[in-house]
Amino acid sequence: MNTPIDPHAEQENSPRHRVRLPGFTADSATGLGDVVKRATSLLGIKPCGPCLARAERLNTWMVLSGPRK
């Protein structure tokens, strides 16, 4: 049997948006949820269960990366 290949299956695991911010992020990619989590931690806000879920959703939505290589 031939199984139909879903062209969007791979995209479900990859971020929907990628923003390049040279000088703002390190060489590795950082999810938006991780950036928000670090910023709120620096302000003294402790993460809770919904905060971690939000971070995961934001990580799948947008990734910040450094310059192209």
CHARMM internal coordinates of N, CA and C (Angstrom, degrees):
IC EDIT
DIST 1 N 1 CA 1.4319
DIST 1 CA 1 C 1.5268
ANGL 1 N 1 CA 1 C 110.00
DIST 1 C 2 N 1.2858
ANGL 1 CA 1 C 2 N 115.34
DIHE 1 N 1 CA 1 C 2 N 140.99
DIST 2 N 2 CA 1.4462
ANGL 1 C 2 N 2 CA 120.22
DIHE 1 CA 1 C 2 N 2 CA 174.44
DIST 2 CA 2 C 1.5194
ANGL 2 N 2 CA 2 C 109.12
DIHE 1 C 2 N 2 CA 2 C -91.34
DIST 2 C 3 N 1.3076
ANGL 2 CA 2 C 3 N 114.57
DIHE 2 N 2 CA 2 C 3 N 126.83
DIST 3 N 3 CA 1.4564
ANGL 2 C 3 N 3 CA 119.95
DIHE 2 CA 2 C 3 N 3 CA 178.19
DIST 3 CA 3 C 1.5147
ANGL 3 N 3 CA 3 C 108.26
DIHE 2 C 3 N 3 CA 3 C -95.85
DIST 3 C 4 N 1.3266
ANGL 3 CA 3 C 4 N 117.62
DIHE 3 N 3 CA 3 C 4 N 126.30
DIST 4 N 4 CA 1.4661
ANGL 3 C 4 N 4 CA 118.52
DIHE 3 CA 3 C 4 N 4 CA 179.26
DIST 4 CA 4 C 1.5196
ANGL 4 N 4 CA 4 C 110.57
DIHE 3 C 4 N 4 CA 4 C -65.10
DIST 4 C 5 N 1.3094
ANGL 4 CA 4 C 5 N 116.30
DIHE 4 N 4 CA 4 C 5 N 138.48
DIST 5 N 5 CA 1.4599
ANGL 4 C 5 N 5 CA 122.29
DIHE 4 CA 4 C 5 N 5 CA -179.96
DIST 5 CA 5 C 1.5216
ANGL 5 N 5 CA 5 C 108.25
DIHE 4 C 5 N 5 CA 5 C -92.95
DIST 5 C 6 N 1.3080
ANGL 5 CA 5 C 6 N 114.72
DIHE 5 N 5 CA 5 C 6 N 125.85
DIST 6 N 6 CA 1.4601
ANGL 5 C 6 N 6 CA 120.33
DIHE 5 CA 5 C 6 N 6 CA 179.25
DIST 6 CA 6 C 1.5297
ANGL 6 N 6 CA 6 C 108.40
DIHE 5 C 6 N 6 CA 6 C -88.40
DIST 6 C 7 N 1.3331
ANGL 6 CA 6 C 7 N 118.86
DIHE 6 N 6 CA 6 C 7 N 114.61
DIST 7 N 7 CA 1.4647
ANGL 6 C 7 N 7 CA 120.24
DIHE 6 CA 6 C 7 N 7 CA -178.52
DIST 7 CA 7 C 1.5202
ANGL 7 N 7 CA 7 C 112.90
DIHE 6 C 7 N 7 CA 7 C -68.44
DIST 7 C 8 N 1.3315
ANGL 7 CA 7 C 8 N 117.64
DIHE 7 N 7 CA 7 C 8 N -16.59
DIST 8 N 8 CA 1.4528
ANGL 7 C 8 N 8 CA 120.62
DIHE 7 CA 7 C 8 N 8 CA -178.38
DIST 8 CA 8 C 1.5206
ANGL 8 N 8 CA 8 C 112.57
DIHE 7 C 8 N 8 CA 8 C -95.04
DIST 8 C 9 N 1.3175
ANGL 8 CA 8 C 9 N 118.22
DIHE 8 N 8 CA 8 C 9 N -4.07
DIST 9 N 9 CA 1.4620
ANGL 8 C 9 N 9 CA 120.91
DIHE 8 CA 8 C 9 N 9 CA -176.80
DIST 9 CA 9 C 1.5233
ANGL 9 N 9 CA 9 C 111.12
DIHE 8 C 9 N 9 CA 9 C -63.34
DIST 9 C 10 N 1.3137
ANGL 9 CA 9 C 10 N 117.75
DIHE 9 N 9 CA 9 C 10 N -40.86
DIST 10 N 10 CA 1.4598
ANGL 9 C 10 N 10 CA 120.56
DIHE 9 CA 9 C 10 N 10 CA -179.72
DIST 10 CA 10 C 1.5228
ANGL 10 N 10 CA 10 C 110.97
DIHE 9 C 10 N 10 CA 10 C -69.71
DIST 10 C 11 N 1.3208
ANGL 10 CA 10 C 11 N 117.18
DIHE 10 N 10 CA 10 C 11 N -31.83
DIST 11 N 11 CA 1.4519
ANGL 10 C 11 N 11 CA 121.04
DIHE 10 CA 10 C 11 N 11 CA -177.68
DIST 11 CA 11 C 1.5133
ANGL 11 N 11 CA 11 C 112.57
DIHE 10 C 11 N 11 CA 11 C -70.37
DIST 11 C 12 N 1.3259
ANGL 11 CA 11 C 12 N 118.86
DIHE 11 N 11 CA 11 C 12 N -21.46
DIST 12 N 12 CA 1.4548
ANGL 11 C 12 N 12 CA 120.77
DIHE 11 CA 11 C 12 N 12 CA 179.91
DIST 12 CA 12 C 1.5140
ANGL 12 N 12 CA 12 C 111.19
DIHE 11 C 12 N 12 CA 12 C -64.63
DIST 12 C 13 N 1.3342
ANGL 12 CA 12 C 13 N 117.94
DIHE 12 N 12 CA 12 C 13 N -31.59
DIST 13 N 13 CA 1.4562
ANGL 12 C 13 N 13 CA 121.66
DIHE 12 CA 12 C 13 N 13 CA -179.16
DIST 13 CA 13 C 1.5213
ANGL 13 N 13 CA 13 C 112.38
DIHE 12 C 13 N 13 CA 13 C -89.34
DIST 13 C 14 N 1.3050
ANGL 13 CA 13 C 14 N 117.78
DIHE 13 N 13 CA 13 C 14 N -16.80
DIST 14 N 14 CA 1.4518
ANGL 13 C 14 N 14 CA 120.46
DIHE 13 CA 13 C 14 N 14 CA -179.08
DIST 14 CA 14 C 1.5211
ANGL 14 N 14 CA 14 C 109.49
DIHE 13 C 14 N 14 CA 14 C -96.50
DIST 14 C 15 N 1.3319
ANGL 14 CA 14 C 15 N 117.13
DIHE 14 N 14 CA 14 C 15 N 153.91
DIST 15 N 15 CA 1.4610
ANGL 14 C 15 N 15 CA 119.60
DIHE 14 CA 14 C 15 N 15 CA -179.89
DIST 15 CA 15 C 1.5220
ANGL 15 N 15 CA 15 C 111.54
DIHE 14 C 15 N 15 CA 15 C -65.47
DIST 15 C 16 N 1.3144
ANGL 15 CA 15 C 16 N 116.19
DIHE 15 N 15 CA 15 C 16 N 146.72
DIST 16 N 16 CA 1.4506
ANGL 15 C 16 N 16 CA 120.87
DIHE 15 CA 15 C 16 N 16 CA -179.59
DIST 16 CA 16 C 1.5203
ANGL 16 N 16 CA 16 C 111.62
DIHE 15 C 16 N 16 CA 16 C -71.72
DIST 16 C 17 N 1.3245
ANGL 16 CA 16 C 17 N 116.84
DIHE 16 N 16 CA 16 C 17 N -35.71
DIST 17 N 17 CA 1.4551
ANGL 16 C 17 N 17 CA 121.34
DIHE 16 CA 16 C 17 N 17 CA -177.20
DIST 17 CA 17 C 1.5253
ANGL 17 N 17 CA 17 C 109.78
DIHE 16 C 17 N 17 CA 17 C -127.07
DIST 17 C 18 N 1.3181
ANGL 17 CA 17 C 18 N 115.95
DIHE 17 N 17 CA 17 C 18 N 142.41
DIST 18 N 18 CA 1.4579
ANGL 17 C 18 N 18 CA 121.49
DIHE 17 CA 17 C 18 N 18 CA 175.87
DIST 18 CA 18 C 1.5233
ANGL 18 N 18 CA 18 C 107.31
DIHE 17 C 18 N 18 CA 18 C -128.91
DIST 18 C 19 N 1.3333
ANGL 18 CA 18 C 19 N 116.05
DIHE 18 N 18 CA 18 C 19 N 124.93
DIST 19 N 19 CA 1.4534
ANGL 18 C 19 N 19 CA 122.32
DIHE 18 CA 18 C 19 N 19 CA -179.23
DIST 19 CA 19 C 1.5130
ANGL 19 N 19 CA 19 C 107.96
DIHE 18 C 19 N 19 CA 19 C -117.05
DIST 19 C 20 N 1.3158
ANGL 19 CA 19 C 20 N 116.70
DIHE 19 N 19 CA 19 C 20 N 127.96
DIST 20 N 20 CA 1.4605
ANGL 19 C 20 N 20 CA 121.11
DIHE 19 CA 19 C 20 N 20 CA 177.77
DIST 20 CA 20 C 1.5214
ANGL 20 N 20 CA 20 C 108.92
DIHE 19 C 20 N 20 CA 20 C -95.18
DIST 20 C 21 N 1.3308
ANGL 20 CA 20 C 21 N 115.47
DIHE 20 N 20 CA 20 C 21 N 122.04
DIST 21 N 21 CA 1.4540
ANGL 20 C 21 N 21 CA 121.71
DIHE 20 CA 20 C 21 N 21 CA 179.01
DIST 21 CA 21 C 1.5254
ANGL 21 N 21 CA 21 C 109.17
DIHE 20 C 21 N 21 CA 21 C -125.79
DIST 21 C 22 N 1.3313
ANGL 21 CA 21 C 22 N 118.27
DIHE 21 N 21 CA 21 C 22 N 82.03
DIST 22 N 22 CA 1.4643
ANGL 21 C 22 N 22 CA 120.27
DIHE 21 CA 21 C 22 N 22 CA 179.65
DIST 22 CA 22 C 1.5291
ANGL 22 N 22 CA 22 C 110.87
DIHE 21 C 22 N 22 CA 22 C -59.52
DIST 22 C 23 N 1.3020
ANGL 22 CA 22 C 23 N 115.75
DIHE 22 N 22 CA 22 C 23 N 133.73
DIST 23 N 23 CA 1.4495
ANGL 22 C 23 N 23 CA 120.76
DIHE 22 CA 22 C 23 N 23 CA 179.28
DIST 23 CA 23 C 1.5185
ANGL 23 N 23 CA 23 C 113.86
DIHE 22 C 23 N 23 CA 23 C 87.16
DIST 23 C 24 N 1.3262
ANGL 23 CA 23 C 24 N 118.32
DIHE 23 N 23 CA 23 C 24 N -17.64
DIST 24 N 24 CA 1.4577
ANGL 23 C 24 N 24 CA 121.11
DIHE 23 CA 23 C 24 N 24 CA -179.74
DIST 24 CA 24 C 1.5148
ANGL 24 N 24 CA 24 C 111.46
DIHE 23 C 24 N 24 CA 24 C -92.35
DIST 24 C 25 N 1.3140
ANGL 24 CA 24 C 25 N 116.78
DIHE 24 N 24 CA 24 C 25 N -39.92
DIST 25 N 25 CA 1.4614
ANGL 24 C 25 N 25 CA 120.93
DIHE 24 CA 24 C 25 N 25 CA -178.70
DIST 25 CA 25 C 1.5210
ANGL 25 N 25 CA 25 C 109.63
DIHE 24 C 25 N 25 CA 25 C -115.15
DIST 25 C 26 N 1.3091
ANGL 25 CA 25 C 26 N 115.00
DIHE 25 N 25 CA 25 C 26 N 165.08
DIST 26 N 26 CA 1.4623
ANGL 25 C 26 N 26 CA 120.84
DIHE 25 CA 25 C 26 N 26 CA 177.18
DIST 26 CA 26 C 1.5257
ANGL 26 N 26 CA 26 C 109.28
DIHE 25 C 26 N 26 CA 26 C -74.24
DIST 26 C 27 N 1.2997
ANGL 26 CA 26 C 27 N 116.09
DIHE 26 N 26 CA 26 C 27 N -174.57
DIST 27 N 27 CA 1.4634
ANGL 26 C 27 N 27 CA 120.47
DIHE 26 CA 26 C 27 N 27 CA -179.95
DIST 27 CA 27 C 1.5241
ANGL 27 N 27 CA 27 C 112.24
DIHE 26 C 27 N 27 CA 27 C -65.29
DIST 27 C 28 N 1.3275
ANGL 27 CA 27 C 28 N 117.05
DIHE 27 N 27 CA 27 C 28 N -28.30
DIST 28 N 28 CA 1.4602
ANGL 27 C 28 N 28 CA 119.34
DIHE 27 CA 27 C 28 N 28 CA -179.28
DIST 28 CA 28 C 1.5276
ANGL 28 N 28 CA 28 C 109.97
DIHE 27 C 28 N 28 CA 28 C -87.07
DIST 28 C 29 N 1.3114
ANGL 28 CA 28 C 29 N 116.12
DIHE 28 N 28 CA 28 C 29 N 157.06
DIST 29 N 29 CA 1.4614
ANGL 28 C 29 N 29 CA 121.98
DIHE 28 CA 28 C 29 N 29 CA 179.86
DIST 29 CA 29 C 1.5266
ANGL 29 N 29 CA 29 C 109.86
DIHE 28 C 29 N 29 CA 29 C -76.81
DIST 29 C 30 N 1.3270
ANGL 29 CA 29 C 30 N 116.26
DIHE 29 N 29 CA 29 C 30 N 143.38
DIST 30 N 30 CA 1.4593
ANGL 29 C 30 N 30 CA 122.98
DIHE 29 CA 29 C 30 N 30 CA 179.40
DIST 30 CA 30 C 1.5199
ANGL 30 N 30 CA 30 C 108.33
DIHE 29 C 30 N 30 CA 30 C -128.26
DIST 30 C 31 N 1.3153
ANGL 30 CA 30 C 31 N 116.65
DIHE 30 N 30 CA 30 C 31 N 130.48
DIST 31 N 31 CA 1.4536
ANGL 30 C 31 N 31 CA 120.64
DIHE 30 CA 30 C 31 N 31 CA 178.93
DIST 31 CA 31 C 1.5213
ANGL 31 N 31 CA 31 C 111.61
DIHE 30 C 31 N 31 CA 31 C -73.12
DIST 31 C 32 N 1.3208
ANGL 31 CA 31 C 32 N 116.47
DIHE 31 N 31 CA 31 C 32 N 150.61
DIST 32 N 32 CA 1.4588
ANGL 31 C 32 N 32 CA 121.49
DIHE 31 CA 31 C 32 N 32 CA 179.75
DIST 32 CA 32 C 1.5248
ANGL 32 N 32 CA 32 C 110.87
DIHE 31 C 32 N 32 CA 32 C -60.14
DIST 32 C 33 N 1.3141
ANGL 32 CA 32 C 33 N 117.46
DIHE 32 N 32 CA 32 C 33 N -36.25
DIST 33 N 33 CA 1.4643
ANGL 32 C 33 N 33 CA 120.74
DIHE 32 CA 32 C 33 N 33 CA 178.25
DIST 33 CA 33 C 1.5145
ANGL 33 N 33 CA 33 C 112.36
DIHE 32 C 33 N 33 CA 33 C -62.67
DIST 33 C 34 N 1.3365
ANGL 33 CA 33 C 34 N 117.05
DIHE 33 N 33 CA 33 C 34 N -37.88
DIST 34 N 34 CA 1.4613
ANGL 33 C 34 N 34 CA 120.86
DIHE 33 CA 33 C 34 N 34 CA 177.33
DIST 34 CA 34 C 1.5234
ANGL 34 N 34 CA 34 C 111.20
DIHE 33 C 34 N 34 CA 34 C -66.71
DIST 34 C 35 N 1.3303
ANGL 34 CA 34 C 35 N 116.97
DIHE 34 N 34 CA 34 C 35 N -37.50
DIST 35 N 35 CA 1.4648
ANGL 34 C 35 N 35 CA 120.93
DIHE 34 CA 34 C 35 N 35 CA 178.49
DIST 35 CA 35 C 1.5262
ANGL 35 N 35 CA 35 C 109.91
DIHE 34 C 35 N 35 CA 35 C -64.52
DIST 35 C 36 N 1.3401
ANGL 35 CA 35 C 36 N 116.81
DIHE 35 N 35 CA 35 C 36 N -45.54
DIST 36 N 36 CA 1.4620
ANGL 35 C 36 N 36 CA 120.78
DIHE 35 CA 35 C 36 N 36 CA 179.32
DIST 36 CA 36 C 1.5268
ANGL 36 N 36 CA 36 C 110.19
DIHE 35 C 36 N 36 CA 36 C -64.59
DIST 36 C 37 N 1.3302
ANGL 36 CA 36 C 37 N 116.95
DIHE 36 N 36 CA 36 C 37 N -39.87
DIST 37 N 37 CA 1.4665
ANGL 36 C 37 N 37 CA 120.88
DIHE 36 CA 36 C 37 N 37 CA -179.84
DIST 37 CA 37 C 1.5272
ANGL 37 N 37 CA 37 C 110.81
DIHE 36 C 37 N 37 CA 37 C -63.29
DIST 37 C 38 N 1.3322
ANGL 37 CA 37 C 38 N 117.12
DIHE 37 N 37 CA 37 C 38 N -42.03
DIST 38 N 38 CA 1.4704
ANGL 37 C 38 N 38 CA 120.19
DIHE 37 CA 37 C 38 N 38 CA 178.14
DIST 38 CA 38 C 1.5252
ANGL 38 N 38 CA 38 C 111.35
DIHE 37 C 38 N 38 CA 38 C -65.94
DIST 38 C 39 N 1.3362
ANGL 38 CA 38 C 39 N 116.49
DIHE 38 N 38 CA 38 C 39 N -41.98
DIST 39 N 39 CA 1.4683
ANGL 38 C 39 N 39 CA 119.91
DIHE 38 CA 38 C 39 N 39 CA -178.60
DIST 39 CA 39 C 1.5254
ANGL 39 N 39 CA 39 C 110.81
DIHE 38 C 39 N 39 CA 39 C -64.51
DIST 39 C 40 N 1.3200
ANGL 39 CA 39 C 40 N 117.83
DIHE 39 N 39 CA 39 C 40 N -43.43
DIST 40 N 40 CA 1.4675
ANGL 39 C 40 N 40 CA 119.92
DIHE 39 CA 39 C 40 N 40 CA -179.70
DIST 40 CA 40 C 1.5255
ANGL 40 N 40 CA 40 C 110.90
DIHE 39 C 40 N 40 CA 40 C -69.56
DIST 40 C 41 N 1.3244
ANGL 40 CA 40 C 41 N 117.77
DIHE 40 N 40 CA 40 C 41 N -33.34
DIST 41 N 41 CA 1.4663
ANGL 40 C 41 N 41 CA 120.33
DIHE 40 CA 40 C 41 N 41 CA 176.82
DIST 41 CA 41 C 1.5235
ANGL 41 N 41 CA 41 C 110.75
DIHE 40 C 41 N 41 CA 41 C -65.98
DIST 41 C 42 N 1.3367
ANGL 41 CA 41 C 42 N 116.68
DIHE 41 N 41 CA 41 C 42 N -39.33
DIST 42 N 42 CA 1.4617
ANGL 41 C 42 N 42 CA 119.92
DIHE 41 CA 41 C 42 N 42 CA 177.62
DIST 42 CA 42 C 1.5248
ANGL 42 N 42 CA 42 C 111.73
DIHE 41 C 42 N 42 CA 42 C -64.64
DIST 42 C 43 N 1.3214
ANGL 42 CA 42 C 43 N 117.29
DIHE 42 N 42 CA 42 C 43 N -28.07
DIST 43 N 43 CA 1.4614
ANGL 42 C 43 N 43 CA 121.47
DIHE 42 CA 42 C 43 N 43 CA 177.83
DIST 43 CA 43 C 1.5214
ANGL 43 N 43 CA 43 C 112.15
DIHE 42 C 43 N 43 CA 43 C -82.77
DIST 43 C 44 N 1.3306
ANGL 43 CA 43 C 44 N 117.30
DIHE 43 N 43 CA 43 C 44 N -5.14
DIST 44 N 44 CA 1.4528
ANGL 43 C 44 N 44 CA 121.39
DIHE 43 CA 43 C 44 N 44 CA 177.82
DIST 44 CA 44 C 1.5135
ANGL 44 N 44 CA 44 C 114.32
DIHE 43 C 44 N 44 CA 44 C 93.57
DIST 44 C 45 N 1.3199
ANGL 44 CA 44 C 45 N 117.78
DIHE 44 N 44 CA 44 C 45 N 11.27
DIST 45 N 45 CA 1.4583
ANGL 44 C 45 N 45 CA 121.52
DIHE 44 CA 44 C 45 N 45 CA 178.64
DIST 45 CA 45 C 1.5252
ANGL 45 N 45 CA 45 C 108.42
DIHE 44 C 45 N 45 CA 45 C -88.97
DIST 45 C 46 N 1.3197
ANGL 45 CA 45 C 46 N 116.38
DIHE 45 N 45 CA 45 C 46 N 121.00
DIST 46 N 46 CA 1.4605
ANGL 45 C 46 N 46 CA 120.44
DIHE 45 CA 45 C 46 N 46 CA -178.56
DIST 46 CA 46 C 1.5247
ANGL 46 N 46 CA 46 C 109.63
DIHE 45 C 46 N 46 CA 46 C -82.52
DIST 46 C 47 N 1.3499
ANGL 46 CA 46 C 47 N 117.52
DIHE 46 N 46 CA 46 C 47 N 135.33
DIST 47 N 47 CA 1.4650
ANGL 46 C 47 N 47 CA 119.92
DIHE 46 CA 46 C 47 N 47 CA -179.28
DIST 47 CA 47 C 1.5333
ANGL 47 N 47 CA 47 C 111.61
DIHE 46 C 47 N 47 CA 47 C -72.20
DIST 47 C 48 N 1.3292
ANGL 47 CA 47 C 48 N 115.27
DIHE 47 N 47 CA 47 C 48 N 142.23
DIST 48 N 48 CA 1.4639
ANGL 47 C 48 N 48 CA 121.97
DIHE 47 CA 47 C 48 N 48 CA 176.65
DIST 48 CA 48 C 1.5311
ANGL 48 N 48 CA 48 C 108.06
DIHE 47 C 48 N 48 CA 48 C -116.19
DIST 48 C 49 N 1.3084
ANGL 48 CA 48 C 49 N 117.78
DIHE 48 N 48 CA 48 C 49 N -176.28
DIST 49 N 49 CA 1.4626
ANGL 48 C 49 N 49 CA 122.31
DIHE 48 CA 48 C 49 N 49 CA -179.58
DIST 49 CA 49 C 1.5232
ANGL 49 N 49 CA 49 C 113.35
DIHE 48 C 49 N 49 CA 49 C -57.85
DIST 49 C 50 N 1.3436
ANGL 49 CA 49 C 50 N 118.01
DIHE 49 N 49 CA 49 C 50 N -51.38
DIST 50 N 50 CA 1.4681
ANGL 49 C 50 N 50 CA 118.95
DIHE 49 CA 49 C 50 N 50 CA 178.35
DIST 50 CA 50 C 1.5356
ANGL 50 N 50 CA 50 C 112.90
DIHE 49 C 50 N 50 CA 50 C -63.29
DIST 50 C 51 N 1.3245
ANGL 50 CA 50 C 51 N 116.53
DIHE 50 N 50 CA 50 C 51 N -30.44
DIST 51 N 51 CA 1.4696
ANGL 50 C 51 N 51 CA 119.34
DIHE 50 CA 50 C 51 N 51 CA 177.99
DIST 51 CA 51 C 1.5285
ANGL 51 N 51 CA 51 C 110.55
DIHE 50 C 51 N 51 CA 51 C -65.15
DIST 51 C 52 N 1.3153
ANGL 51 CA 51 C 52 N 116.76
DIHE 51 N 51 CA 51 C 52 N -40.86
DIST 52 N 52 CA 1.4666
ANGL 51 C 52 N 52 CA 120.50
DIHE 51 CA 51 C 52 N 52 CA 179.42
DIST 52 CA 52 C 1.5256
ANGL 52 N 52 CA 52 C 110.78
DIHE 51 C 52 N 52 CA 52 C -67.77
DIST 52 C 53 N 1.3370
ANGL 52 CA 52 C 53 N 116.73
DIHE 52 N 52 CA 52 C 53 N -37.36
DIST 53 N 53 CA 1.4653
ANGL 52 C 53 N 53 CA 120.43
DIHE 52 CA 52 C 53 N 53 CA 177.22
DIST 53 CA 53 C 1.5254
ANGL 53 N 53 CA 53 C 110.35
DIHE 52 C 53 N 53 CA 53 C -65.75
DIST 53 C 54 N 1.3298
ANGL 53 CA 53 C 54 N 116.29
DIHE 53 N 53 CA 53 C 54 N -40.44
DIST 54 N 54 CA 1.4650
ANGL 53 C 54 N 54 CA 120.74
DIHE 53 CA 53 C 54 N 54 CA 177.38
DIST 54 CA 54 C 1.5215
ANGL 54 N 54 CA 54 C 110.72
DIHE 53 C 54 N 54 CA 54 C -62.17
DIST 54 C 55 N 1.3271
ANGL 54 CA 54 C 55 N 116.28
DIHE 54 N 54 CA 54 C 55 N -41.89
DIST 55 N 55 CA 1.4568
ANGL 54 C 55 N 55 CA 120.53
DIHE 54 CA 54 C 55 N 55 CA 179.72
DIST 55 CA 55 C 1.5299
ANGL 55 N 55 CA 55 C 110.88
DIHE 54 C 55 N 55 CA 55 C -61.57
DIST 55 C 56 N 1.3201
ANGL 55 CA 55 C 56 N 117.48
DIHE 55 N 55 CA 55 C 56 N -41.09
DIST 56 N 56 CA 1.4625
ANGL 55 C 56 N 56 CA 120.98
DIHE 55 CA 55 C 56 N 56 CA 178.50
DIST 56 CA 56 C 1.5250
ANGL 56 N 56 CA 56 C 111.32
DIHE 55 C 56 N 56 CA 56 C -64.28
DIST 56 C 57 N 1.3350
ANGL 56 CA 56 C 57 N 116.92
DIHE 56 N 56 CA 56 C 57 N -42.78
DIST 57 N 57 CA 1.4733
ANGL 56 C 57 N 57 CA 120.05
DIHE 56 CA 56 C 57 N 57 CA 178.61
DIST 57 CA 57 C 1.5209
ANGL 57 N 57 CA 57 C 111.01
DIHE 56 C 57 N 57 CA 57 C -64.24
DIST 57 C 58 N 1.3419
ANGL 57 CA 57 C 58 N 117.17
DIHE 57 N 57 CA 57 C 58 N -41.92
DIST 58 N 58 CA 1.4629
ANGL 57 C 58 N 58 CA 119.95
DIHE 57 CA 57 C 58 N 58 CA 179.42
DIST 58 CA 58 C 1.5283
ANGL 58 N 58 CA 58 C 111.19
DIHE 57 C 58 N 58 CA 58 C -67.18
DIST 58 C 59 N 1.3293
ANGL 58 CA 58 C 59 N 117.22
DIHE 58 N 58 CA 58 C 59 N -34.72
DIST 59 N 59 CA 1.4712
ANGL 58 C 59 N 59 CA 120.59
DIHE 58 CA 58 C 59 N 59 CA 177.97
DIST 59 CA 59 C 1.5258
ANGL 59 N 59 CA 59 C 111.05
DIHE 58 C 59 N 59 CA 59 C -64.15
DIST 59 C 60 N 1.3323
ANGL 59 CA 59 C 60 N 116.80
DIHE 59 N 59 CA 59 C 60 N -35.64
DIST 60 N 60 CA 1.4578
ANGL 59 C 60 N 60 CA 118.82
DIHE 59 CA 59 C 60 N 60 CA 179.34
DIST 60 CA 60 C 1.5192
ANGL 60 N 60 CA 60 C 111.79
DIHE 59 C 60 N 60 CA 60 C -78.84
DIST 60 C 61 N 1.3338
ANGL 60 CA 60 C 61 N 116.88
DIHE 60 N 60 CA 60 C 61 N -17.47
DIST 61 N 61 CA 1.4641
ANGL 60 C 61 N 61 CA 120.68
DIHE 60 CA 60 C 61 N 61 CA -178.61
DIST 61 CA 61 C 1.5319
ANGL 61 N 61 CA 61 C 112.78
DIHE 60 C 61 N 61 CA 61 C -87.73
DIST 61 C 62 N 1.3615
ANGL 61 CA 61 C 62 N 117.11
DIHE 61 N 61 CA 61 C 62 N -41.84
DIST 62 N 62 CA 1.4588
ANGL 61 C 62 N 62 CA 119.76
DIHE 61 CA 61 C 62 N 62 CA -176.29
DIST 62 CA 62 C 1.5206
ANGL 62 N 62 CA 62 C 111.48
DIHE 61 C 62 N 62 CA 62 C -145.45
DIST 62 C 63 N 1.3313
ANGL 62 CA 62 C 63 N 114.55
DIHE 62 N 62 CA 62 C 63 N 140.02
DIST 63 N 63 CA 1.4578
ANGL 62 C 63 N 63 CA 121.83
DIHE 62 CA 62 C 63 N 63 CA 176.97
DIST 63 CA 63 C 1.5270
ANGL 63 N 63 CA 63 C 108.26
DIHE 62 C 63 N 63 CA 63 C -123.78
DIST 63 C 64 N 1.3327
ANGL 63 CA 63 C 64 N 115.57
DIHE 63 N 63 CA 63 C 64 N 134.54
DIST 64 N 64 CA 1.4519
ANGL 63 C 64 N 64 CA 121.66
DIHE 63 CA 63 C 64 N 64 CA 176.24
DIST 64 CA 64 C 1.5147
ANGL 64 N 64 CA 64 C 107.46
DIHE 63 C 64 N 64 CA 64 C -101.54
DIST 64 C 65 N 1.3139
ANGL 64 CA 64 C 65 N 117.53
DIHE 64 N 64 CA 64 C 65 N 132.14
DIST 65 N 65 CA 1.4535
ANGL 64 C 65 N 65 CA 120.33
DIHE 64 CA 64 C 65 N 65 CA -178.46
DIST 65 CA 65 C 1.5166
ANGL 65 N 65 CA 65 C 110.12
DIHE 64 C 65 N 65 CA 65 C -135.50
DIST 65 C 66 N 1.3062
ANGL 65 CA 65 C 66 N 114.88
DIHE 65 N 65 CA 65 C 66 N 167.44
DIST 66 N 66 CA 1.4530
ANGL 65 C 66 N 66 CA 121.33
DIHE 65 CA 65 C 66 N 66 CA -179.99
DIST 66 CA 66 C 1.5255
ANGL 66 N 66 CA 66 C 111.18
DIHE 65 C 66 N 66 CA 66 C -82.20
DIST 66 C 67 N 1.3115
ANGL 66 CA 66 C 67 N 116.58
DIHE 66 N 66 CA 66 C 67 N -162.12
DIST 67 N 67 CA 1.4672
ANGL 66 C 67 N 67 CA 120.29
DIHE 66 CA 66 C 67 N 67 CA -178.02
DIST 67 CA 67 C 1.5254
ANGL 67 N 67 CA 67 C 112.17
DIHE 66 C 67 N 67 CA 67 C -68.30
DIST 67 C 68 N 1.3130
ANGL 67 CA 67 C 68 N 115.34
DIHE 67 N 67 CA 67 C 68 N 158.52
DIST 68 N 68 CA 1.4690
ANGL 67 C 68 N 68 CA 120.00
DIHE 67 CA 67 C 68 N 68 CA 175.86
DIST 68 CA 68 C 1.5076
ANGL 68 N 68 CA 68 C 109.48
DIHE 67 C 68 N 68 CA 68 C -66.69
DIST 68 C 69 N 1.3063
ANGL 68 CA 68 C 69 N 114.91
DIHE 68 N 68 CA 68 C 69 N 150.94
DIST 69 N 69 CA 1.4737
ANGL 68 C 69 N 69 CA 119.88
DIHE 68 CA 68 C 69 N 69 CA 178.57
DIST 69 CA 69 C 1.4869
ANGL 69 N 69 CA 69 C 110.27
DIHE 68 C 69 N 69 CA 69 C -110.38
END
COOR INIT
IC SEED 1 N 1 CA 1 C
IC BUILD
